[in-house]
Amino acid sequence: MNGPRPNPVPALLVAATLSVIVVRANRQWLQPGGYLVVGAVLTVLILTSGRKISDWVLAVTVTGGLGAALLLPGLTVYAVMAVVAVWMVVRRAPADRRRRPLVPQVLALAGAAAAATVLAATEFVELPVAVITAGVGVALAADLVLVRRAPSRLDRWAAEREQALLDRWAATAHAGTPARAVDVVAPLLATAAAAVVLTLLGRAGAARVVVVVAGLIALACWYAPALRPAIARGAGRFADAVSRVLAPVLLLPVFVLVVVPVALLRRLLRRPGLDLGWRTGSDSYWLRRESDQQEAEPLDTMFADDAAWRRSEPASRPTERPAGAWALRRRSTRPIAVALALALIAGFVATWITRRDPEPVLGSASSPGTMESAAMADSPWRAVAFREIGEATSGIVYTPFVGWSLRDYSSRYVNVRNRVRASYQPQLPAGTDPVDVWFFGGSTMFGYDLQRDEHTIASEVARLAEAAGIPVRVRNYGTAGYVNYQEAALFSLLIGAGERPDVVVFYDGANDTSSALQSRFGDLNNLGEPGDLEARTLREALASAGPLPGLTAGRPSPLVDRPPPGPPTATALADDVVAVYRQGRDQIDSTAARVGVPVVHFWQPTLFTRAEMDPGERSRLDELIPDPDAVAGLRRLEQEVRARLDPDIVDLAAAIDGVDGPVFTDTVHVNETGAAAVARAMWSTLAPVLDARRG
Amino acid sequence: MGRATWGSPRRCRAIVAFALIASTGVGCSTEAHTDPPDREGLTQRLTDEVGLTPAQARCATSKVYRLVDAAVLRQVAEAGLASVPSAGQRPFIQAMVACTLGAE
């Protein structure tokens, strides 16, 4: 047969691109249900429409892919690593001085070569495809062994998204949540939509198969929820193997950043690149040459006619466009567009139906569910304040010696200027010299979850002072995540800048304890040394920044050698918390003594010290820490720490005890009622100090 | 039916169908496509890295197996707890607190 010369590359490229689009789109944008519809409709469309695959698709995809490979760090890394992997296998040299085993590379390369050989030996593919397959295998080997050890920014982003999904999943399906009706109804709706489309396209038999199979699976999952993970895992194993081949090679950005803009531009310029024709009766999708005797045209002159047509004067162009590869056939695009639109609508409807917990705004809340907690139920402003606090605290900036600080921020309920959160300031008679009181602390002093500017602890202390007739001017330096040692550094910086308060107040405990816990169990910082809660995040950010070669995300060397810790105990951890806290407090006291400023240190209350929890708080605790043994352990640690505090540290453990109703929005943050209660508990200590400092 | 050639409808449909069906299946796998690691490996990791006693490590492993996804378990078993972002560490730390401080 002297038909058109077959070319497998376009079909492979288009199929791979579509696959990656579907995979990536499903993973990032659609929930279960959506992907079923989109995938099924796309499949049906392509199987039944008989679309012609244009050489333009090939040209754009190949050039776009090459361009993206040069621009995207991840793809470039893949390419380089593929070469490295080959070199390593050929040379049989160790990857580094630790003599990393070469088995994965050898197996991957051998597997790819075997697959290529098998494929090439059959008539299924030609030699170029076999070569491509081998290349993919090498890239996979590099990906498995090397790239995953040095993830690109894209990989990191994908990993974060994956982690967010995992966390959400762990909080729902894995927590033993029984199947809900929507979990079954949504896939059934999606299946029905696919069946309708199939039927409309004249594939009633396929529609019946889809309905029966999906129905059986859904019913099985409904009556035996234990089957759900098994089915998902089985499908996932197969699909994951495919995605590992496809995803690293052609990524969604190739399509979104290259193909889509080019296609849109061409459409705007009335140069559509696709010839979408319904040719179900044809034996080939490829354009047949007008004469079979015609010699195959070299690639560099293949589009000469089109180019000449474009270069010609518009007035001299023929009114009818040449029947080339790019000629658009509107009758074929309309049903495809309608079907895709229907698929997308169905997917998003399914996504909406199957939605679970909403994403937190900016992800900035200290813990999910704060806004819905019982303690915030009577605060109609909570949604606005939640968003504003999220915006304010997500605008942190790296700051020497203290780690990070807040940028200036202005909104209705949250205002920050010069790292100070706005507070209630009593009206003072003219000529009054107020007592300047600075407040330091973490998110609980800032009023993170959720207090408005004028109802934070600092604001409430100002009100109490006003009521007592003591003129004060307060500054709230509370910053989310700060531990005592960071506050000591900030205080020292302020004094160094020439600022002079009359009284300074430090409110600590929760972050200091959390830091010790994360260091002991999660390797966050060196035990016994001050360290901040964001250390790992900042180290990883630095390590991936690029301009500073050699940086790693690992923990720094300890300041001094310490014996390895024994098995964790509450007493040992409490000793560590207090010892580190004492280092910061000593710095503060020294600085304050140098400038003659009195200091008051408070140790904050937590939900674990609440004498009698409100049912709403109990429910919140169960939600955050479902394991009663963990609650018991944390409560025990709290007790041990408080028992070790120096006598000059004011323990506010009972500050909330007299308050009825829910106060804690999580285990450490309180609502405005709680802030007022803490201020009242502070006042008995602060009143005489402030009174002594008044002019 | 004649022999399928590249560019023929039958061949193109087969390729596209396989790719799409497979990739559609990947959508199913976003939440469960990794086998959990061997419990002993994770237990050993917690013993070596955190200094838990074998009994404490077994207790913590047992707790996190009920709560944490297999992919995260595998990552911790292979690369350590420090390789997991803070949010991912939370259930591990809670489990270890429960099995150490909570069991005193």
Chai-1 contact restraints between the chains, C-beta under 6 A:
chainA,res_idxA,chainB,res_idxB,connection_type,confidence,min_distance_angstrom,max_distance_angstrom,comment,restraint_id
A,P6,B,T5,contact,1.0,0.0,6.0,A-B,restraint_1
A,P6,B,W6,contact,1.0,0.0,6.0,A-B,restraint_2
A,P6,B,G7,contact,1.0,0.0,6.0,A-B,restraint_3
A,P8,B,W6,contact,1.0,0.0,6.0,A-B,restraint_4
A,A11,B,C12,contact,1.0,0.0,6.0,A-B,restraint_5
A,A11,B,I15,contact,1.0,0.0,6.0,A-B,restraint_6
A,A15,B,I15,contact,1.0,0.0,6.0,A-B,restraint_7
A,A15,B,V16,contact,1.0,0.0,6.0,A-B,restraint_8
A,A15,B,A19,contact,1.0,0.0,6.0,A-B,restraint_9
A,S19,B,A19,contact,1.0,0.0,6.0,A-B,restraint_10
A,S19,B,S23,contact,1.0,0.0,6.0,A-B,restraint_11
A,V22,B,S23,contact,1.0,0.0,6.0,A-B,restraint_12
A,V23,B,S23,contact,1.0,0.0,6.0,A-B,restraint_13
A,V23,B,V26,contact,1.0,0.0,6.0,A-B,restraint_14
A,N26,B,G27,contact,1.0,0.0,6.0,A-B,restraint_15
A,R27,B,T30,contact,1.0,0.0,6.0,A-B,restraint_16
A,Y35,B,G27,contact,1.0,0.0,6.0,A-B,restraint_17
A,G39,B,L20,contact,1.0,0.0,6.0,A-B,restraint_18
A,G39,B,T24,contact,1.0,0.0,6.0,A-B,restraint_19
A,L42,B,L20,contact,1.0,0.0,6.0,A-B,restraint_20
A,T43,B,A17,contact,1.0,0.0,6.0,A-B,restraint_21
A,T43,B,L20,contact,1.0,0.0,6.0,A-B,restraint_22
A,I46,B,V16,contact,1.0,0.0,6.0,A-B,restraint_23
A,L47,B,R13,contact,1.0,0.0,6.0,A-B,restraint_24
A,L47,B,A17,contact,1.0,0.0,6.0,A-B,restraint_25
A,Q163,B,P85,contact,1.0,0.0,6.0,A-B,restraint_26
A,Q163,B,G88,contact,1.0,0.0,6.0,A-B,restraint_27
A,L166,B,D69,contact,1.0,0.0,6.0,A-B,restraint_28
A,L166,B,V72,contact,1.0,0.0,6.0,A-B,restraint_29
A,D167,B,A87,contact,1.0,0.0,6.0,A-B,restraint_30
A,W169,B,E31,contact,1.0,0.0,6.0,A-B,restraint_31
A,A170,B,L67,contact,1.0,0.0,6.0,A-B,restraint_32
A,A170,B,V68,contact,1.0,0.0,6.0,A-B,restraint_33
A,A170,B,D69,contact,1.0,0.0,6.0,A-B,restraint_34
A,P229,B,A32,contact,1.0,0.0,6.0,A-B,restraint_35
A,A232,B,C28,contact,1.0,0.0,6.0,A-B,restraint_36
A,A232,B,A32,contact,1.0,0.0,6.0,A-B,restraint_37
A,R233,B,A32,contact,1.0,0.0,6.0,A-B,restraint_38
A,A235,B,G25,contact,1.0,0.0,6.0,A-B,restraint_39
A,A235,B,C28,contact,1.0,0.0,6.0,A-B,restraint_40
A,G236,B,C28,contact,1.0,0.0,6.0,A-B,restraint_41
A,G236,B,S29,contact,1.0,0.0,6.0,A-B,restraint_42
A,G236,B,A32,contact,1.0,0.0,6.0,A-B,restraint_43
A,G236,B,H33,contact,1.0,0.0,6.0,A-B,restraint_44
A,A239,B,A22,contact,1.0,0.0,6.0,A-B,restraint_45
A,A239,B,G25,contact,1.0,0.0,6.0,A-B,restraint_46
A,A239,B,V26,contact,1.0,0.0,6.0,A-B,restraint_47
A,A239,B,S29,contact,1.0,0.0,6.0,A-B,restraint_48
A,D240,B,S29,contact,1.0,0.0,6.0,A-B,restraint_49
A,D240,B,H33,contact,1.0,0.0,6.0,A-B,restraint_50
A,V242,B,A22,contact,1.0,0.0,6.0,A-B,restraint_51
A,S243,B,V26,contact,1.0,0.0,6.0,A-B,restraint_52
A,S284,B,G7,contact,1.0,0.0,6.0,A-B,restraint_53
A,S284,B,S8,contact,1.0,0.0,6.0,A-B,restraint_54
A,W286,B,G7,contact,1.0,0.0,6.0,A-B,restraint_55
A,F521,B,V50,contact,1.0,0.0,6.0,A-B,restraint_56
A,F521,B,I93,contact,1.0,0.0,6.0,A-B,restraint_57
A,F521,B,M96,contact,1.0,0.0,6.0,A-B,restraint_58
A,G522,B,L81,contact,1.0,0.0,6.0,A-B,restraint_59
A,G522,B,Q89,contact,1.0,0.0,6.0,A-B,restraint_60
A,G522,B,I93,contact,1.0,0.0,6.0,A-B,restraint_61
A,D523,B,A82,contact,1.0,0.0,6.0,A-B,restraint_62
A,P565,B,G51,contact,1.0,0.0,6.0,A-B,restraint_63
A,P567,B,G51,contact,1.0,0.0,6.0,A-B,restraint_64
A,P567,B,T53,contact,1.0,0.0,6.0,A-B,restraint_65
A,P568,B,T100,contact,1.0,0.0,6.0,A-B,restraint_66
A,A570,B,L101,contact,1.0,0.0,6.0,A-B,restraint_67
A,A570,B,E104,contact,1.0,0.0,6.0,A-B,restraint_68
A,I625,B,Q94,contact,1.0,0.0,6.0,A-B,restraint_69
A,D627,B,Q94,contact,1.0,0.0,6.0,A-B,restraint_70
A,D627,B,A98,contact,1.0,0.0,6.0,A-B,restraint_71
A,D629,B,A98,contact,1.0,0.0,6.0,A-B,restraint_72
A,D629,B,G102,contact,1.0,0.0,6.0,A-B,restraint_73
A,A630,B,Q94,contact,1.0,0.0,6.0,A-B,restraint_74
A,A630,B,V97,contact,1.0,0.0,6.0,A-B,restraint_75
A,A630,B,A98,contact,1.0,0.0,6.0,A-B,restraint_76
A,A630,B,G102,contact,1.0,0.0,6.0,A-B,restraint_77
A,A632,B,G102,contact,1.0,0.0,6.0,A-B,restraint_78
A,G633,B,V97,contact,1.0,0.0,6.0,A-B,restraint_79
A,G633,B,A98,contact,1.0,0.0,6.0,A-B,restraint_80
A,G633,B,L101,contact,1.0,0.0,6.0,A-B,restraint_81
A,G633,B,G102,contact,1.0,0.0,6.0,A-B,restraint_82
A,R636,B,L101,contact,1.0,0.0,6.0,A-B,restraint_83
A,L637,B,L101,contact,1.0,0.0,6.0,A-B,restraint_84
